[in-house]
Amino acid sequence: MNEPGNDSFQIQSLYSKYCFALDGNNPELLIECFGPDGVFQVAERQFQGVEQLSMVARSGDNRPRHHYANLWIKSIQGDQAQASAYFFLVNLADGAICGYGHYDDDMVRGADGQWRFQHRRVTFLWQSEAYKARTTSITKK
């Protein structure tokens, strides 16, 4: 599965898998998106490794939103890649945008050939008050 040109497709699939995992409240699928010592960072708060990532993944039960993201793969150098994506989140109850921002990511290809996030930085440029309260409650120190 490591054929030339396939890396971009696999990285795009990783971004889609992440969105489906979060939106579908699937913590196991979300954990699969990160390397064993992967970092998920929201503002200054970082969660590293399977145990901390599991806590964040499981704290978001009943997330009432859907992700939309556009991806820019900046570089792929061997088993390392960098990419960014703009995102916006739609509240499923009323269709209103509840947040938007960007992801800045470092990814690594594992021994199994799969791309995973090594360090995912989430920057919110805007959130509704309700969504901001929810995000803060999940990612607070």
N, CA, C and O atoms as CSV, one atom per row, in Angstrom:
chain,resi,resn,atom,element,x,y,z
A,1,MET,N,N,0.812,-1.201,0.000
A,1,MET,CA,C,0.000,0.000,0.000
A,1,MET,C,C,0.852,1.261,0.000
A,1,MET,O,O,0.317,2.366,0.086
A,2,ASN,N,N,2.164,1.114,-0.095
A,2,ASN,CA,C,3.059,2.265,-0.124
A,2,ASN,C,C,3.538,2.568,-1.535
A,2,ASN,O,O,4.702,2.912,-1.739
A,3,GLU,N,N,2.655,2.445,-2.498
A,3,GLU,CA,C,3.007,2.737,-3.879
A,3,GLU,C,C,3.197,4.241,-4.053
A,3,GLU,O,O,2.554,5.031,-3.362
A,4,PRO,N,N,4.079,4.642,-4.976
A,4,PRO,CA,C,4.264,6.071,-5.232
A,4,PRO,C,C,2.928,6.728,-5.577
A,4,PRO,O,O,2.125,6.156,-6.314
A,5,GLY,N,N,2.692,7.920,-5.048
A,5,GLY,CA,C,1.451,8.634,-5.329
A,5,GLY,C,C,0.297,8.259,-4.412
A,5,GLY,O,O,-0.717,8.955,-4.365
A,6,ASN,N,N,0.451,7.161,-3.684
A,6,ASN,CA,C,-0.610,6.705,-2.795
A,6,ASN,C,C,-0.610,7.464,-1.467
A,6,ASN,O,O,-1.627,7.485,-0.774
A,7,ASP,N,N,0.501,8.081,-1.107
A,7,ASP,CA,C,0.604,8.782,0.173
A,7,ASP,C,C,-0.443,9.888,0.302
A,7,ASP,O,O,-1.079,10.016,1.348
A,8,SER,N,N,-0.625,10.676,-0.738
A,8,SER,CA,C,-1.609,11.762,-0.682
A,8,SER,C,C,-3.010,11.219,-0.422
A,8,SER,O,O,-3.763,11.790,0.366
A,9,PHE,N,N,-3.352,10.137,-1.074
A,9,PHE,CA,C,-4.668,9.529,-0.855
A,9,PHE,C,C,-4.801,9.029,0.582
A,9,PHE,O,O,-5.839,9.232,1.212
A,10,GLN,N,N,-3.771,8.385,1.101
A,10,GLN,CA,C,-3.822,7.877,2.473
A,10,GLN,C,C,-3.937,9.011,3.491
A,10,GLN,O,O,-4.645,8.879,4.490
A,11,ILE,N,N,-3.250,10.113,3.243
A,11,ILE,CA,C,-3.334,11.260,4.152
A,11,ILE,C,C,-4.732,11.876,4.090
A,11,ILE,O,O,-5.297,12.233,5.124
A,12,GLN,N,N,-5.289,12.001,2.897
A,12,GLN,CA,C,-6.671,12.492,2.766
A,12,GLN,C,C,-7.619,11.565,3.519
A,12,GLN,O,O,-8.536,12.031,4.195
A,13,SER,N,N,-7.406,10.276,3.408
A,13,SER,CA,C,-8.243,9.303,4.120
A,13,SER,C,C,-8.105,9.450,5.634
A,13,SER,O,O,-9.082,9.284,6.363
A,14,LEU,N,N,-6.899,9.760,6.111
A,14,LEU,CA,C,-6.693,9.983,7.543
A,14,LEU,C,C,-7.532,11.164,8.023
A,14,LEU,O,O,-8.167,11.083,9.075
A,15,TYR,N,N,-7.541,12.254,7.267
A,15,TYR,CA,C,-8.346,13.423,7.645
A,15,TYR,C,C,-9.836,13.064,7.678
A,15,TYR,O,O,-10.554,13.467,8.594
A,16,SER,N,N,-10.285,12.325,6.702
A,16,SER,CA,C,-11.696,11.912,6.674
A,16,SER,C,C,-12.021,10.992,7.843
A,16,SER,O,O,-13.061,11.139,8.485
A,17,LYS,N,N,-11.139,10.054,8.114
A,17,LYS,CA,C,-11.336,9.120,9.226
A,17,LYS,C,C,-11.462,9.874,10.543
A,17,LYS,O,O,-12.326,9.554,11.358
A,18,TYR,N,N,-10.611,10.870,10.759
A,18,TYR,CA,C,-10.653,11.694,11.969
A,18,TYR,C,C,-12.019,12.374,12.105
A,18,TYR,O,O,-12.635,12.330,13.170
A,19,CYS,N,N,-12.487,13.000,11.028
A,19,CYS,CA,C,-13.780,13.693,11.072
A,19,CYS,C,C,-14.918,12.719,11.346
A,19,CYS,O,O,-15.791,13.002,12.167
A,20,PHE,N,N,-14.919,11.583,10.672
A,20,PHE,CA,C,-15.965,10.589,10.911
A,20,PHE,C,C,-15.900,10.047,12.335
A,20,PHE,O,O,-16.936,9.788,12.946
A,21,ALA,N,N,-14.692,9.874,12.866
A,21,ALA,CA,C,-14.536,9.365,14.233
A,21,ALA,C,C,-15.106,10.350,15.250
A,21,ALA,O,O,-15.854,9.958,16.146
A,22,LEU,N,N,-14.754,11.628,15.113
A,22,LEU,CA,C,-15.278,12.628,16.049
A,22,LEU,C,C,-16.785,12.808,15.895
A,22,LEU,O,O,-17.526,12.785,16.878
A,23,ASP,N,N,-17.223,12.986,14.668
A,23,ASP,CA,C,-18.647,13.237,14.437
A,23,ASP,C,C,-19.504,12.024,14.769
A,23,ASP,O,O,-20.672,12.167,15.132
A,24,GLY,N,N,-18.933,10.835,14.648
A,24,GLY,CA,C,-19.671,9.610,14.927
A,24,GLY,C,C,-19.504,9.100,16.345
A,24,GLY,O,O,-19.964,8.008,16.677
A,25,ASN,N,N,-18.839,9.898,17.191
A,25,ASN,CA,C,-18.615,9.494,18.585
A,25,ASN,C,C,-17.982,8.109,18.667
A,25,ASN,O,O,-18.451,7.241,19.404
A,26,ASN,N,N,-16.906,7.915,17.899
A,26,ASN,CA,C,-16.231,6.626,17.835
A,26,ASN,C,C,-14.806,6.777,18.389
A,26,ASN,O,O,-13.863,6.996,17.628
A,27,PRO,N,N,-14.652,6.660,19.723
A,27,PRO,CA,C,-13.331,6.873,20.332
A,27,PRO,C,C,-12.257,5.932,19.813
A,27,PRO,O,O,-11.112,6.350,19.639
A,28,GLU,N,N,-12.591,4.687,19.565
A,28,GLU,CA,C,-11.587,3.725,19.082
A,28,GLU,C,C,-11.050,4.141,17.718
A,28,GLU,O,O,-9.847,4.069,17.467
A,29,LEU,N,N,-11.945,4.572,16.848
A,29,LEU,CA,C,-11.528,5.018,15.518
A,29,LEU,C,C,-10.669,6.286,15.627
A,29,LEU,O,O,-9.701,6.446,14.883
A,30,LEU,N,N,-11.021,7.175,16.546
A,30,LEU,CA,C,-10.239,8.393,16.740
A,30,LEU,C,C,-8.825,8.060,17.205
A,30,LEU,O,O,-7.862,8.639,16.704
A,31,ILE,N,N,-8.687,7.146,18.145
A,31,ILE,CA,C,-7.371,6.754,18.654
A,31,ILE,C,C,-6.518,6.180,17.529
A,31,ILE,O,O,-5.306,6.396,17.505
A,32,GLU,N,N,-7.130,5.451,16.596
A,32,GLU,CA,C,-6.401,4.886,15.454
A,32,GLU,C,C,-5.777,5.959,14.573
A,32,GLU,O,O,-4.849,5.674,13.817
A,33,CYS,N,N,-6.276,7.194,14.660
A,33,CYS,CA,C,-5.767,8.281,13.824
A,33,CYS,C,C,-4.431,8.830,14.320
A,33,CYS,O,O,-3.766,9.577,13.602
A,34,PHE,N,N,-4.033,8.467,15.543
A,34,PHE,CA,C,-2.817,9.007,16.152
A,34,PHE,C,C,-1.788,7.914,16.365
A,34,PHE,O,O,-2.130,6.756,16.609
A,35,GLY,N,N,-0.513,8.300,16.267
A,35,GLY,CA,C,0.558,7.387,16.626
A,35,GLY,C,C,0.515,7.117,18.122
A,35,GLY,O,O,-0.160,7.839,18.856
A,36,PRO,N,N,1.223,6.090,18.592
A,36,PRO,CA,C,1.170,5.710,20.008
A,36,PRO,C,C,1.562,6.835,20.966
A,36,PRO,O,O,1.075,6.880,22.096
A,37,ASP,N,N,2.434,7.740,20.530
A,37,ASP,CA,C,2.806,8.873,21.376
A,37,ASP,C,C,2.325,10.181,20.755
A,37,ASP,O,O,2.887,11.247,21.009
A,38,GLY,N,N,1.268,10.084,19.933
A,38,GLY,CA,C,0.726,11.243,19.245
A,38,GLY,C,C,0.217,12.311,20.199
A,38,GLY,O,O,-0.167,12.026,21.333
A,39,VAL,N,N,0.221,13.559,19.708
A,39,VAL,CA,C,-0.206,14.714,20.496
A,39,VAL,C,C,-1.404,15.365,19.818
A,39,VAL,O,O,-1.396,15.618,18.613
A,40,PHE,N,N,-2.435,15.632,20.618
A,40,PHE,CA,C,-3.607,16.394,20.199
A,40,PHE,C,C,-3.567,17.678,21.010
A,40,PHE,O,O,-3.643,17.638,22.238
A,41,GLN,N,N,-3.448,18.823,20.334
A,41,GLN,CA,C,-3.272,20.101,21.017
A,41,GLN,C,C,-4.392,21.050,20.637
A,41,GLN,O,O,-4.642,21.299,19.458
A,42,VAL,N,N,-5.071,21.580,21.662
A,42,VAL,CA,C,-6.084,22.614,21.483
A,42,VAL,C,C,-5.609,23.812,22.294
A,42,VAL,O,O,-5.533,23.755,23.521
A,43,ALA,N,N,-5.290,24.901,21.591
A,43,ALA,CA,C,-4.689,26.084,22.221
A,43,ALA,C,C,-3.402,25.627,22.926
A,43,ALA,O,O,-2.559,24.985,22.300
A,44,GLU,N,N,-3.242,25.944,24.204
A,44,GLU,CA,C,-2.027,25.547,24.913
A,44,GLU,C,C,-2.138,24.181,25.566
A,44,GLU,O,O,-1.149,23.683,26.103
A,45,ARG,N,N,-3.298,23.564,25.538
A,45,ARG,CA,C,-3.531,22.282,26.210
A,45,ARG,C,C,-3.152,21.141,25.279
A,45,ARG,O,O,-3.619,21.081,24.141
A,46,GLN,N,N,-2.299,20.227,25.763
A,46,GLN,CA,C,-1.860,19.086,24.966
A,46,GLN,C,C,-2.260,17.782,25.635
A,46,GLN,O,O,-2.223,17.652,26.858
A,47,PHE,N,N,-2.641,16.829,24.810
A,47,PHE,CA,C,-2.958,15.476,25.252
A,47,PHE,C,C,-2.057,14.552,24.453
A,47,PHE,O,O,-2.068,14.574,23.222
A,48,GLN,N,N,-1.275,13.741,25.155
A,48,GLN,CA,C,-0.295,12.894,24.468
A,48,GLN,C,C,-0.449,11.446,24.891
A,48,GLN,O,O,-0.670,11.136,26.062
A,49,GLY,N,N,-0.328,10.567,23.906
A,49,GLY,CA,C,-0.367,9.134,24.168
A,49,GLY,C,C,-1.788,8.602,24.241
A,49,GLY,O,O,-2.751,9.359,24.370
A,50,VAL,N,N,-1.893,7.304,24.158
A,50,VAL,CA,C,-3.190,6.633,24.057
A,50,VAL,C,C,-4.086,6.939,25.250
A,50,VAL,O,O,-5.281,7.177,25.074
A,51,GLU,N,N,-3.534,6.938,26.462
A,51,GLU,CA,C,-4.367,7.152,27.655
A,51,GLU,C,C,-5.019,8.542,27.645
A,51,GLU,O,O,-6.226,8.661,27.857
A,52,GLN,N,N,-4.232,9.578,27.402
A,52,GLN,CA,C,-4.789,10.932,27.391
A,52,GLN,C,C,-5.702,11.153,26.188
A,52,GLN,O,O,-6.741,11.803,26.310
A,53,LEU,N,N,-5.322,10.618,25.026
A,53,LEU,CA,C,-6.179,10.748,23.849
A,53,LEU,C,C,-7.509,10.025,24.057
A,53,LEU,O,O,-8.552,10.503,23.611
A,54,SER,N,N,-7.474,8.882,24.729
A,54,SER,CA,C,-8.709,8.149,25.024
A,54,SER,C,C,-9.629,8.976,25.904
A,54,SER,O,O,-10.843,8.982,25.702
A,55,MET,N,N,-9.064,9.668,26.869
A,55,MET,CA,C,-9.868,10.516,27.748
A,55,MET,C,C,-10.588,11.597,26.950
A,55,MET,O,O,-11.779,11.831,27.160
A,56,VAL,N,N,-9.889,12.249,26.051
A,56,VAL,CA,C,-10.499,13.289,25.224
A,56,VAL,C,C,-11.540,12.672,24.289
A,56,VAL,O,O,-12.638,13.206,24.131
A,57,ALA,N,N,-11.188,11.552,23.677
A,57,ALA,CA,C,-12.104,10.910,22.734
A,57,ALA,C,C,-13.403,10.488,23.416
A,57,ALA,O,O,-14.481,10.641,22.842
A,58,ARG,N,N,-13.309,9.972,24.609
A,58,ARG,CA,C,-14.496,9.488,25.317
A,58,ARG,C,C,-15.294,10.602,25.983
A,58,ARG,O,O,-16.444,10.391,26.368
A,59,SER,N,N,-14.699,11.787,26.124
A,59,SER,CA,C,-15.401,12.891,26.786
A,59,SER,C,C,-16.372,13.601,25.859
A,59,SER,O,O,-17.134,14.457,26.308
A,60,GLY,N,N,-16.363,13.269,24.594
A,60,GLY,CA,C,-17.193,13.990,23.642
A,60,GLY,C,C,-18.453,13.273,23.219
A,60,GLY,O,O,-18.954,13.501,22.118
A,61,ASP,N,N,-18.982,12.403,24.080
A,61,ASP,CA,C,-20.215,11.702,23.726
A,61,ASP,C,C,-21.286,12.690,23.267
A,61,ASP,O,O,-21.411,13.799,23.786
A,62,ASN,N,N,-22.044,12.245,22.282
A,62,ASN,CA,C,-23.172,13.020,21.780
A,62,ASN,C,C,-22.748,14.380,21.238
A,62,ASN,O,O,-23.361,15.400,21.552
A,63,ARG,N,N,-21.698,14.389,20.426
A,63,ARG,CA,C,-21.271,15.638,19.788
A,63,ARG,C,C,-22.295,15.992,18.717
A,63,ARG,O,O,-22.471,15.242,17.757
A,64,PRO,N,N,-22.966,17.116,18.869
A,64,PRO,CA,C,-24.038,17.458,17.921
A,64,PRO,C,C,-23.552,18.296,16.742
A,64,PRO,O,O,-24.097,19.370,16.487
A,65,ARG,N,N,-22.531,17.822,16.017
A,65,ARG,CA,C,-22.026,18.617,14.907
A,65,ARG,C,C,-21.401,17.735,13.834
A,65,ARG,O,O,-21.191,16.537,14.021
A,66,HIS,N,N,-21.114,18.373,12.707
A,66,HIS,CA,C,-20.500,17.694,11.573
A,66,HIS,C,C,-19.340,18.548,11.080
A,66,HIS,O,O,-19.467,19.766,10.953
A,67,HIS,N,N,-18.212,17.904,10.804
A,67,HIS,CA,C,-16.995,18.555,10.288
A,67,HIS,C,C,-17.053,18.728,8.771
A,67,HIS,O,O,-17.573,17.877,8.049
A,68,TYR,N,N,-16.517,19.825,8.319
A,68,TYR,CA,C,-16.169,20.016,6.913
A,68,TYR,C,C,-14.742,20.545,6.913
A,68,TYR,O,O,-14.428,21.467,7.666
A,69,ALA,N,N,-13.875,19.980,6.084
A,69,ALA,CA,C,-12.474,20.407,6.085
A,69,ALA,C,C,-11.925,20.399,4.660
A,69,ALA,O,O,-12.297,19.559,3.840
A,70,ASN,N,N,-11.037,21.347,4.385
A,70,ASN,CA,C,-10.296,21.298,3.129
A,70,ASN,C,C,-8.818,21.203,3.457
A,70,ASN,O,O,-8.306,21.928,4.311
A,71,LEU,N,N,-8.158,20.320,2.782
A,71,LEU,CA,C,-6.812,19.877,3.130
A,71,LEU,C,C,-5.774,20.406,2.154
A,71,LEU,O,O,-5.993,20.455,0.944
A,72,TRP,N,N,-4.633,20.802,2.718
A,72,TRP,CA,C,-3.453,21.146,1.916
A,72,TRP,C,C,-2.300,20.302,2.443
A,72,TRP,O,O,-1.828,20.520,3.559
A,73,ILE,N,N,-1.852,19.352,1.655
A,73,ILE,CA,C,-0.679,18.553,2.008
A,73,ILE,C,C,0.541,19.369,1.592
A,73,ILE,O,O,0.795,19.578,0.406
A,74,LYS,N,N,1.279,19.816,2.581
A,74,LYS,CA,C,2.401,20.718,2.330
A,74,LYS,C,C,3.651,19.980,1.890
A,74,LYS,O,O,4.353,20.422,0.980
A,75,SER,N,N,3.930,18.846,2.542
A,75,SER,CA,C,5.108,18.089,2.147
A,75,SER,C,C,4.997,16.646,2.613
A,75,SER,O,O,4.385,16.336,3.635
A,76,ILE,N,N,5.609,15.788,1.829
A,76,ILE,CA,C,5.771,14.377,2.187
A,76,ILE,C,C,7.235,14.061,1.931
A,76,ILE,O,O,7.713,14.117,0.799
A,77,GLN,N,N,7.935,13.726,3.011
A,77,GLN,CA,C,9.355,13.391,2.933
A,77,GLN,C,C,9.546,12.035,3.585
A,77,GLN,O,O,9.632,11.939,4.809
A,78,GLY,N,N,9.611,10.994,2.784
A,78,GLY,CA,C,9.766,9.648,3.331
A,78,GLY,C,C,8.568,9.266,4.179
A,78,GLY,O,O,7.445,9.200,3.678
A,79,ASP,N,N,8.801,9.011,5.474
A,79,ASP,CA,C,7.730,8.603,6.384
A,79,ASP,C,C,7.207,9.755,7.231
A,79,ASP,O,O,6.569,9.526,8.259
A,80,GLN,N,N,7.471,10.990,6.813
A,80,GLN,CA,C,6.998,12.165,7.537
A,80,GLN,C,C,6.240,13.067,6.569
A,80,GLN,O,O,6.593,13.177,5.395
A,81,ALA,N,N,5.195,13.710,7.082
A,81,ALA,CA,C,4.417,14.621,6.246
A,81,ALA,C,C,3.892,15.774,7.094
A,81,ALA,O,O,3.706,15.645,8.304
A,82,GLN,N,N,3.662,16.895,6.433
A,82,GLN,CA,C,3.057,18.055,7.072
A,82,GLN,C,C,1.872,18.487,6.215
A,82,GLN,O,O,1.928,18.481,4.985
A,83,ALA,N,N,0.790,18.865,6.912
A,83,ALA,CA,C,-0.400,19.319,6.209
A,83,ALA,C,C,-1.171,20.282,7.102
A,83,ALA,O,O,-0.966,20.335,8.315
A,84,SER,N,N,-2.056,21.035,6.475
A,84,SER,CA,C,-2.965,21.932,7.179
A,84,SER,C,C,-4.336,21.804,6.546
A,84,SER,O,O,-4.469,21.384,5.396
A,85,ALA,N,N,-5.349,22.167,7.306
A,85,ALA,CA,C,-6.711,22.159,6.773
A,85,ALA,C,C,-7.528,23.214,7.493
A,85,ALA,O,O,-7.445,23.360,8.713
A,86,TYR,N,N,-8.318,23.946,6.725
A,86,TYR,CA,C,-9.343,24.784,7.327
A,86,TYR,C,C,-10.512,23.878,7.661
A,86,TYR,O,O,-10.759,22.898,6.958
A,87,PHE,N,N,-11.241,24.197,8.737
A,87,PHE,CA,C,-12.437,23.428,9.061
A,87,PHE,C,C,-13.541,24.348,9.536
A,87,PHE,O,O,-13.294,25.437,10.055
A,88,PHE,N,N,-14.763,23.884,9.344
A,88,PHE,CA,C,-15.879,24.494,10.038
A,88,PHE,C,C,-16.792,23.394,10.513
A,88,PHE,O,O,-16.840,22.307,9.936
A,89,LEU,N,N,-17.511,23.687,11.567
A,89,LEU,CA,C,-18.356,22.718,12.238
A,89,LEU,C,C,-19.794,23.193,12.173
A,89,LEU,O,O,-20.094,24.349,12.473
A,90,VAL,N,N,-20.683,22.289,11.779
A,90,VAL,CA,C,-22.097,22.613,11.667
A,90,VAL,C,C,-22.853,21.910,12.782
A,90,VAL,O,O,-22.675,20.712,13.002
A,91,ASN,N,N,-23.696,22.654,13.483
A,91,ASN,CA,C,-24.563,22.088,14.507
A,91,ASN,C,C,-25.655,21.291,13.807
A,91,ASN,O,O,-26.376,21.833,12.969
A,92,LEU,N,N,-25.783,20.025,14.138
A,92,LEU,CA,C,-26.756,19.170,13.463
A,92,LEU,C,C,-28.196,19.510,13.827
A,92,LEU,O,O,-29.111,19.195,13.067
A,93,ALA,N,N,-28.411,20.140,14.963
A,93,ALA,CA,C,-29.774,20.458,15.390
A,93,ALA,C,C,-30.409,21.552,14.522
A,93,ALA,O,O,-31.591,21.481,14.187
A,94,ASP,N,N,-29.605,22.569,14.162
A,94,ASP,CA,C,-30.196,23.686,13.420
A,94,ASP,C,C,-29.431,24.085,12.162
A,94,ASP,O,O,-29.850,25.006,11.461
A,95,GLY,N,N,-28.329,23.420,11.861
A,95,GLY,CA,C,-27.563,23.711,10.655
A,95,GLY,C,C,-26.665,24.931,10.756
A,95,GLY,O,O,-26.023,25.304,9.774
A,96,ALA,N,N,-26.605,25.553,11.912
A,96,ALA,CA,C,-25.776,26.747,12.088
A,96,ALA,C,C,-24.309,26.360,12.266
A,96,ALA,O,O,-23.997,25.309,12.825
A,97,ILE,N,N,-23.426,27.214,11.788
A,97,ILE,CA,C,-22.001,27.007,12.031
A,97,ILE,C,C,-21.748,27.263,13.511
A,97,ILE,O,O,-22.155,28.292,14.050
A,98,CYS,N,N,-21.064,26.309,14.171
A,98,CYS,CA,C,-20.794,26.470,15.605
A,98,CYS,C,C,-19.313,26.705,15.882
A,98,CYS,O,O,-18.939,26.976,17.023
A,99,GLY,N,N,-18.468,26.607,14.867
A,99,GLY,CA,C,-17.058,26.893,15.049
A,99,GLY,C,C,-16.301,26.756,13.744
A,99,GLY,O,O,-16.730,26.051,12.830
A,100,TYR,N,N,-15.161,27.443,13.666
A,100,TYR,CA,C,-14.268,27.258,12.528
A,100,TYR,C,C,-12.847,27.598,12.941
A,100,TYR,O,O,-12.611,28.278,13.939
A,101,GLY,N,N,-11.910,27.106,12.145
A,101,GLY,CA,C,-10.506,27.325,12.444
A,101,GLY,C,C,-9.632,26.541,11.497
A,101,GLY,O,O,-9.974,26.346,10.330
A,102,HIS,N,N,-8.490,26.087,12.011
A,102,HIS,CA,C,-7.598,25.300,11.159
A,102,HIS,C,C,-6.837,24.270,11.976
A,102,HIS,O,O,-6.617,24.427,13.177
A,103,TYR,N,N,-6.446,23.221,11.285
A,103,TYR,CA,C,-5.577,22.181,11.816
A,103,TYR,C,C,-4.198,22.376,11.201
A,103,TYR,O,O,-4.082,22.702,10.020
A,104,ASP,N,N,-3.164,22.178,11.994
A,104,ASP,CA,C,-1.788,22.142,11.493
A,104,ASP,C,C,-1.184,20.857,12.021
A,104,ASP,O,O,-1.116,20.646,13.232
A,105,ASP,N,N,-0.747,19.998,11.112
A,105,ASP,CA,C,-0.427,18.630,11.486
A,105,ASP,C,C,0.937,18.161,11.003
A,105,ASP,O,O,1.395,18.485,9.908
A,106,ASP,N,N,1.563,17.377,11.882
A,106,ASP,CA,C,2.724,16.572,11.522
A,106,ASP,C,C,2.239,15.135,11.561
A,106,ASP,O,O,1.598,14.715,12.524
A,107,MET,N,N,2.542,14.391,10.524
A,107,MET,CA,C,2.119,12.998,10.435
A,107,MET,C,C,3.319,12.098,10.225
A,107,MET,O,O,4.365,12.528,9.739
A,108,VAL,N,N,3.148,10.843,10.599
A,108,VAL,CA,C,4.196,9.850,10.431
A,108,VAL,C,C,3.563,8.564,9.900
A,108,VAL,O,O,2.449,8.196,10.274
A,109,ARG,N,N,4.301,7.898,9.026
A,109,ARG,CA,C,3.846,6.596,8.526
A,109,ARG,C,C,4.399,5.536,9.478
A,109,ARG,O,O,5.603,5.475,9.724
A,110,GLY,N,N,3.514,4.714,10.001
A,110,GLY,CA,C,3.913,3.668,10.931
A,110,GLY,C,C,4.507,2.470,10.223
A,110,GLY,O,O,4.507,2.392,8.994
A,111,ALA,N,N,5.017,1.532,11.015
A,111,ALA,CA,C,5.597,0.300,10.480
A,111,ALA,C,C,4.575,-0.492,9.666
A,111,ALA,O,O,4.944,-1.275,8.791
A,112,ASP,N,N,3.277,-0.285,9.959
A,112,ASP,CA,C,2.215,-0.977,9.227
A,112,ASP,C,C,1.860,-0.269,7.919
A,112,ASP,O,O,0.961,-0.710,7.204
A,113,GLY,N,N,2.562,0.832,7.599
A,113,GLY,CA,C,2.318,1.557,6.362
A,113,GLY,C,C,1.224,2.606,6.453
A,113,GLY,O,O,0.975,3.309,5.474
A,114,GLN,N,N,0.566,2.733,7.592
A,114,GLN,CA,C,-0.538,3.677,7.754
A,114,GLN,C,C,-0.041,5.027,8.262
A,114,GLN,O,O,0.817,5.095,9.143
A,115,TRP,N,N,-0.590,6.097,7.698
A,115,TRP,CA,C,-0.287,7.442,8.162
A,115,TRP,C,C,-1.117,7.746,9.397
A,115,TRP,O,O,-2.294,7.392,9.467
A,116,ARG,N,N,-0.491,8.411,10.383
A,116,ARG,CA,C,-1.167,8.815,11.615
A,116,ARG,C,C,-0.669,10.192,12.031
A,116,ARG,O,O,0.426,10.616,11.661
A,117,PHE,N,N,-1.497,10.876,12.806
A,117,PHE,CA,C,-1.077,12.172,13.346
A,117,PHE,C,C,-0.028,11.955,14.424
A,117,PHE,O,O,-0.216,11.156,15.341
A,118,GLN,N,N,1.064,12.670,14.301
A,118,GLN,CA,C,2.081,12.694,15.348
A,118,GLN,C,C,1.830,13.891,16.257
A,118,GLN,O,O,1.972,13.804,17.477
A,119,HIS,N,N,1.454,15.012,15.641
A,119,HIS,CA,C,1.125,16.222,16.411
A,119,HIS,C,C,0.039,16.973,15.645
A,119,HIS,O,O,0.272,17.476,14.546
A,120,ARG,N,N,-1.133,17.039,16.235
A,120,ARG,CA,C,-2.275,17.752,15.643
A,120,ARG,C,C,-2.550,18.984,16.482
A,120,ARG,O,O,-2.859,18.881,17.669
A,121,ARG,N,N,-2.436,20.161,15.856
A,121,ARG,CA,C,-2.695,21.435,16.518
A,121,ARG,C,C,-4.032,21.971,16.009
A,121,ARG,O,O,-4.223,22.146,14.805
A,122,VAL,N,N,-4.948,22.230,16.931
A,122,VAL,CA,C,-6.265,22.755,16.588
A,122,VAL,C,C,-6.312,24.215,17.010
A,122,VAL,O,O,-6.093,24.545,18.176
A,123,THR,N,N,-6.598,25.079,16.052
A,123,THR,CA,C,-6.740,26.502,16.346
A,123,THR,C,C,-8.149,26.924,15.955
A,123,THR,O,O,-8.513,26.905,14.779
A,124,PHE,N,N,-8.932,27.302,16.949
A,124,PHE,CA,C,-10.260,27.844,16.675
A,124,PHE,C,C,-10.124,29.336,16.416
A,124,PHE,O,O,-9.522,30.058,17.210
A,125,LEU,N,N,-10.683,29.796,15.303
A,125,LEU,CA,C,-10.731,31.219,15.008
A,125,LEU,C,C,-12.034,31.827,15.505
A,125,LEU,O,O,-12.114,33.031,15.747
A,126,TRP,N,N,-13.053,30.989,15.655
A,126,TRP,CA,C,-14.335,31.418,16.209
A,126,TRP,C,C,-15.111,30.185,16.653
A,126,TRP,O,O,-15.037,29.130,16.024
A,127,GLN,N,N,-15.859,30.335,17.749
A,127,GLN,CA,C,-16.778,29.299,18.229
A,127,GLN,C,C,-18.017,29.987,18.789
A,127,GLN,O,O,-17.917,31.066,19.374
A,128,SER,N,N,-19.173,29.377,18.617
A,128,SER,CA,C,-20.361,29.887,19.295
A,128,SER,C,C,-20.119,29.758,20.794
A,128,SER,O,O,-19.281,28.964,21.221
A,129,GLU,N,N,-20.839,30.523,21.585
A,129,GLU,CA,C,-20.660,30.466,23.033
A,129,GLU,C,C,-20.925,29.060,23.567
A,129,GLU,O,O,-20.186,28.571,24.422
A,130,ALA,N,N,-21.980,28.406,23.066
A,130,ALA,CA,C,-22.309,27.057,23.540
A,130,ALA,C,C,-21.215,26.062,23.170
A,130,ALA,O,O,-20.839,25.223,23.988
A,131,TYR,N,N,-20.701,26.148,21.940
A,131,TYR,CA,C,-19.664,25.212,21.516
A,131,TYR,C,C,-18.354,25.486,22.250
A,131,TYR,O,O,-17.627,24.558,22.605
A,132,LYS,N,N,-18.062,26.754,22.472
A,132,LYS,CA,C,-16.848,27.122,23.202
A,132,LYS,C,C,-16.895,26.563,24.627
A,132,LYS,O,O,-15.891,26.052,25.123
A,133,ALA,N,N,-18.041,26.656,25.279
A,133,ALA,CA,C,-18.180,26.110,26.632
A,133,ALA,C,C,-17.956,24.602,26.616
A,133,ALA,O,O,-17.311,24.060,27.514
A,134,ARG,N,N,-18.480,23.928,25.609
A,134,ARG,CA,C,-18.311,22.469,25.497
A,134,ARG,C,C,-16.846,22.115,25.264
A,134,ARG,O,O,-16.309,21.230,25.930
A,135,THR,N,N,-16.194,22.800,24.322
A,135,THR,CA,C,-14.786,22.542,24.022
A,135,THR,C,C,-13.923,22.790,25.259
A,135,THR,O,O,-13.036,21.996,25.570
A,136,THR,N,N,-14.182,23.879,25.952
A,136,THR,CA,C,-13.406,24.222,27.138
A,136,THR,C,C,-13.586,23.164,28.228
A,136,THR,O,O,-12.628,22.808,28.914
A,137,SER,N,N,-14.807,22.665,28.387
A,137,SER,CA,C,-15.040,21.654,29.429
A,137,SER,C,C,-14.294,20.356,29.131
A,137,SER,O,O,-13.904,19.644,30.056
A,138,ILE,N,N,-14.093,20.045,27.869
A,138,ILE,CA,C,-13.405,18.809,27.483
A,138,ILE,C,C,-11.889,18.976,27.575
A,138,ILE,O,O,-11.184,18.053,27.983
A,139,THR,N,N,-11.391,20.147,27.198
A,139,THR,CA,C,-9.941,20.324,27.098
A,139,THR,C,C,-9.343,21.132,28.242
A,139,THR,O,O,-8.171,21.501,28.175
A,140,LYS,N,N,-10.107,21.417,29.283
A,140,LYS,CA,C,-9.555,22.203,30.395
A,140,LYS,C,C,-8.500,21.404,31.127
A,140,LYS,O,O,-8.470,20.175,31.062
A,141,LYS,N,N,-7.643,22.114,31.820
A,141,LYS,CA,C,-6.558,21.468,32.564
A,141,LYS,C,C,-7.086,20.857,33.830
A,141,LYS,O,O,-6.324,20.265,34.595
